[in-house]
């Protein structure tokens, strides 16, 4: 392996100590030239990756095929042979979400929303959604005559709906209809805010052809934050289900390794999808279906196996706790994903 060029000046640039050899005996910094060519930087990068390769691929091999081994080795003090759990998670998460940004998603057929039929009465246009014709969308009247005509139509309609979320096309039409409703069935502040946000999202989706792409981009950018925020809850669940001989730190290391496994296998699945998405036949489609089933099965099996090996409990006790933890986490992860989707939709710009 090529070495960096040493500086002729024997004074350390970091602490100004005299450097007799390659490394400063006082602070440990390498006494090499600070300015290098691009070719040198590229070679240095390859050499660093090759040096990192041994620990990295040993870690990945054990992460994939030996559940809980990395966690047990790390907590027992054998840490030099493997990549530290925090660095491992950061690196794998970077790779996973880089792939999400560069691999295009498969084209999906968009379901068009049902068009509204128009009903004119006394010169006022009323939008009637096909799915629920009992709910009327009242567009903002343009003139005083239209307002009088609208009032006459409203008085004829006694079938007010208390909750008409998602019906209106504009905020003005929604607010006007709210003012015309009886006070008892008007929306509260929270529902009014939700209606305003829903209308804004619909308007953005109508005006911008790439709204769907922007939504996906925002969603993917928020996923690392959501996963990072959820990991302490995952570790807390493990802490609740086990005796106090285990520290919260121990559960945290177990969580980091398990989430690293999920992200790494997810990345492999993304790479395969990037190839199979270019083909559309029964063989490839069948392969994709089986691959997805096997992936979810692997995630499920891996959690059970790593849980039992790490905590060392009897088979049925471990399985019972694992199943309970799996169900609980699936429930809360679903809530996290739902909140994430809502936040992503509201923050699209």
C-alpha positions in Angstrom: 0.0 0.0 0.0 1.4 3.4 -1.0 2.3 5.8 1.8 1.6 9.5 2.0 4.6 11.8 1.4 6.1 13.0 4.7 6.8 16.6 5.4 10.4 17.7 5.5 9.6 20.0 8.4 9.7 17.8 11.6 7.4 20.2 13.5 3.8 18.8 14.0 1.3 21.2 12.5 -1.3 20.3 15.2 0.7 20.7 18.5 4.1 21.9 17.3 5.9 19.0 18.9 9.0 17.5 17.2 8.1 14.6 15.0 10.9 12.0 14.6 9.0 9.4 12.6 5.7 9.3 10.7 3.4 10.1 13.6 3.6 12.8 16.3 4.5 11.2 19.7 2.5 13.9 21.4 -0.9 14.0 19.6 -0.7 11.1 17.2 -1.2 13.2 14.0 0.5 12.0 10.8 3.2 14.4 9.6 2.3 14.3 5.9 2.0 16.9 3.2 -1.3 18.8 3.5 -1.8 19.5 -0.2 -2.1 16.5 -2.5 -3.0 15.9 -6.2 -6.4 14.5 -7.1 -4.8 11.2 -8.2 -3.3 10.9 -4.7 -6.7 11.6 -3.0 -8.4 9.0 -5.2 -5.7 6.4 -4.4 -5.9 7.3 -0.7 -9.6 6.8 -0.8 -9.3 3.4 -2.3 -6.6 2.4 0.2 -8.7 3.6 3.1 -11.7 1.7 1.8 -9.5 -1.4 1.4 -8.3 -1.0 4.9 -11.8 -0.6 6.1 -12.9 -3.5 3.9 -11.7 -6.2 6.2 -13.7 -5.0 9.3 -16.7 -3.9 7.2 -17.3 -7.2 5.3 -16.6 -9.2 8.4 -19.2 -7.1 10.1 -21.7 -7.4 7.3 -21.3 -11.2 7.1 -22.0 -11.6 10.8 -24.8 -9.0 10.6 -26.7 -11.0 7.9 -26.1 -14.6 8.9 -25.3 -14.6 12.6 -28.1 -12.8 14.5 -27.0 -11.1 17.7 -23.4 -12.1 17.4 -22.2 -8.6 16.8 -24.1 -7.3 19.8 -22.7 -10.0 22.1 -19.2 -9.4 20.8 -19.4 -5.7 21.2 -20.7 -5.8 24.7 -18.1 -8.4 25.7 -15.4 -5.9 24.7 -14.3 -7.5 21.4 -14.7 -4.3 19.3 -11.6 -4.1 17.1 -12.6 -6.7 14.6 -16.0 -5.1 13.7 -17.3 -1.7 12.7 -18.8 0.1 15.7 -22.6 -0.1 15.7 -23.2 3.7 15.4 -20.8 4.0 12.5 -22.3 0.9 10.9 -25.9 2.3 11.1 -24.8 5.7 9.8 -23.0 4.2 6.8 -25.8 1.8 5.9 -28.5 4.4 6.3 -26.5 6.7 4.0 -26.3 4.0 1.4 -30.0 3.1 1.7 -31.3 6.6 1.2 -28.8 7.4 -1.5 -30.2 4.4 -3.4 -33.7 5.7 -2.8 -32.8 9.0 -4.4 -31.1 7.6 -7.4 -33.1 4.5 -8.3 -36.4 5.6 -10.0 -39.6 4.0 -8.7 -41.6 1.8 -11.0 -44.3 3.7 -12.9 -47.7 3.3 -11.4 -51.1 3.8 -12.9 -52.6 6.8 -11.2 -56.2 6.5 -10.1 -58.1 9.6 -11.3 -60.5 11.2 -8.9 -64.1 11.1 -10.0 -65.1 14.3 -11.7 -67.8 16.4 -10.2 -71.1 16.9 -12.0 -72.4 20.4 -12.2 -75.9 21.4 -11.2 -77.1 24.9 -12.0 -80.0 26.4 -10.1 -80.9 30.1 -10.4 -77.5 30.8 -12.0 -75.4 29.2 -9.1 -73.1 26.3 -9.9 -73.1 23.5 -7.3 -70.5 20.7 -7.5 -72.0 17.3 -6.7 -69.4 14.6 -6.1 -70.5 11.3 -7.7 -69.7 9.2 -4.7 -71.9 11.2 -2.3 -74.5 13.5 -3.9 -75.9 14.4 -0.5 -72.9 16.6 0.1 -72.9 19.9 -1.8 -69.8 21.9 -2.6 -70.8 25.6 -2.5 -68.6 27.7 -4.6 -68.0 31.3 -3.7 -70.9 33.5 -5.2 -69.6 36.2 -7.6 -72.5 38.6 -7.3 -75.2 39.6 -4.8 -77.8 38.0 -7.1 -75.8 34.7 -6.9 -75.7 35.0 -3.1 -79.5 35.4 -2.9 -79.9 32.4 -5.3 -77.5 30.4 -3.2 -79.3 31.1 0.0 -82.6 29.8 -1.6 -80.9 26.6 -2.6 -79.3 26.1 0.8 -82.7 26.6 2.6 -84.1 23.8 0.4 -81.3 21.4 1.4 -82.1 20.1 4.9 -79.6 17.2 4.7 -76.6 18.9 6.1 -73.6 16.7 6.7 -71.7 17.4 10.0 -68.4 16.1 8.5 -67.7 16.9 4.9 -63.9 16.6 5.0 -62.1 16.7 1.7 -65.2 17.8 -0.3 -64.3 21.4 -1.1 -61.9 22.6 -3.8 -61.1 26.1 -2.4 -60.7 27.5 1.1 -63.1 30.3 0.3 -65.9 27.9 -0.7 -65.3 25.8 2.5 -65.3 28.9 4.8 -68.5 30.2 3.1 -70.3 26.9 3.6 -69.2 26.8 7.2 -70.7 30.2 7.8 -74.0 29.1 6.2 -74.2 25.9 8.3 -76.0 25.9 11.7 -73.6 26.6 14.5 -74.2 23.2 16.1 -72.7 21.3 13.1 -69.8 23.7 12.1 -66.3 22.3 12.2 -64.1 23.0 15.2 -60.7 24.6 15.1 -58.8 21.4 14.6 -61.1 20.0 11.9 -61.1 23.5 10.2 -57.3 23.5 10.1 -57.2 20.0 8.7 -59.7 20.9 6.0 -57.6 24.0 5.1 -54.5 21.9 4.8 -56.3 19.2 2.8 -57.5 21.8 0.3 -54.0 23.3 0.0 -52.6 19.8 -0.8 -55.3 19.2 -3.4 -54.6 22.6 -5.0 -50.8 21.9 -5.1 -51.5 18.5 -6.6 -53.7 20.0 -9.3 -51.4 22.9 -10.2 -48.1 21.0 -10.1 -47.6 18.0 -12.3 -44.6 16.8 -10.3 -46.4 17.0 -6.9 -46.2 13.2 -6.5 -42.5 13.2 -7.1 -42.0 16.1 -4.7 -44.1 14.3 -2.1 -42.0 11.1 -2.5 -38.8 13.1 -2.2 -39.9 14.8 0.9 -41.1 11.5 2.4 -37.8 9.8 1.7 -35.9 12.7 3.2 -38.0 12.4 6.4 -37.6 8.6 6.7 -34.1 8.7 8.3 -35.3 11.1 10.9 -38.3 8.9 11.7 -36.2 5.8 12.0 -33.7 7.6 14.2 -36.5 8.9 16.4 -38.1 5.5 16.7 -35.0 3.6 17.8 -35.1 4.8 21.4 -38.8 3.6 21.6 -37.8 0.2 20.2 -35.0 -0.1 22.8 -37.3 1.1 25.5 -39.7 -1.7 24.6 -36.9 -4.2 25.0 -36.0 -2.7 28.4 -39.6 -3.1 29.6 -39.8 -6.8 28.7 -36.5 -7.9 30.3 -35.0 -8.0 33.7 -33.1 -5.1 35.1 -29.7 -6.9 34.8 -29.7 -5.5 31.3 -28.8 -1.8 30.9 -30.7 0.4 28.5 -27.4 0.7 26.7 -27.4 -3.0 25.9 -30.8 -2.8 24.3 -29.7 0.3 22.4 -26.8 -1.7 20.8 -29.1 -4.6 20.0 -31.5 -2.0 18.3 -28.7 -0.4 16.3 -27.6 -3.8 14.9 -31.2 -4.9 14.1 -32.0 -1.6 12.3 -28.8 -1.8 10.4 -29.8 -5.3 9.3 -33.2 -4.0 8.1 -31.7 -1.1 6.2 -29.0 -3.3 4.6 -31.4 -5.9 3.4 -33.7 -3.2 2.2 -30.8 -1.7 0.2 -30.2 -5.0 -1.5 -33.9 -5.3 -2.3 -33.7 -1.8 -3.9 -30.8 -2.8 -6.1 -32.6 -5.9 -7.3 -35.8 -3.8 -7.9 -33.7 -1.4 -10.0 -33.0 -4.2 -12.4 -36.3 -6.1 -12.4 -38.3 -2.9 -12.9 -37.0 -2.8 -16.5 -38.8 -6.1 -17.3 -42.5 -6.9 -17.3 -43.3 -10.6 -17.6 -44.7 -13.3 -15.5 -41.3 -14.8 -14.5 -39.9 -11.4 -13.2 -43.2 -10.5 -11.5 -43.3 -13.9 -9.8 -39.7 -13.5 -8.7 -40.5 -10.0 -7.3 -43.5 -11.4 -5.4 -41.5 -14.3 -3.9 -38.6 -12.0 -3.1 -40.8 -9.6 -1.1 -42.4 -12.5 0.8 -38.9 -13.9 1.6 -37.6 -10.5 2.7 -40.5 -9.9 5.2 -40.1 -13.5 6.4 -36.4 -13.0 6.9 -37.0 -9.8 8.9 -39.5 -11.7 11.1 -37.3 -14.8 11.6 -34.2 -12.7 12.2 -35.8 -10.7 15.1 -36.9 -13.9 16.8 -33.5 -15.6 16.4 -31.4 -12.6 17.5 -33.7 -12.0 20.5 -33.3 -15.5 21.8 -29.6 -15.7 21.2 -28.8 -12.3 22.8 -31.0 -12.5 25.9 -30.5 -16.3 26.4 -34.0 -17.1 27.5 -35.9 -20.4 27.1 -37.4 -21.0 23.7 -41.1 -20.4 24.6 -40.4 -17.4 26.8 -38.3 -15.8 24.1 -40.9 -16.5 21.4 -43.7 -15.1 23.5 -41.8 -11.9 24.3 -40.6 -11.6 20.7 -44.1 -12.0 19.3 -45.5 -9.4 21.7 -42.7 -7.0 20.9 -43.2 -7.5 17.2 -46.9 -6.8 17.3 -46.4 -3.7 19.5 -43.7 -2.3 17.4 -45.6 -2.9 14.1 -48.5 -0.9 15.6 -46.4 2.0 16.6 -44.3 2.0 13.4 -47.5 2.2 11.4 -48.5 5.3 13.4 -45.0 6.7 12.9 -45.3 6.1 9.1 -48.8 7.7 9.0 -47.6 10.8 10.8 -44.5 10.9 8.6 -46.7 10.8 5.5 -48.9 13.6 6.8 -45.9 15.7 7.7 -44.4 15.1 4.2 -47.6 16.1 2.5 -47.9 19.3 4.5 -44.2 20.3 4.0 -44.0 19.7 0.2 -42.8 22.9 -1.5 
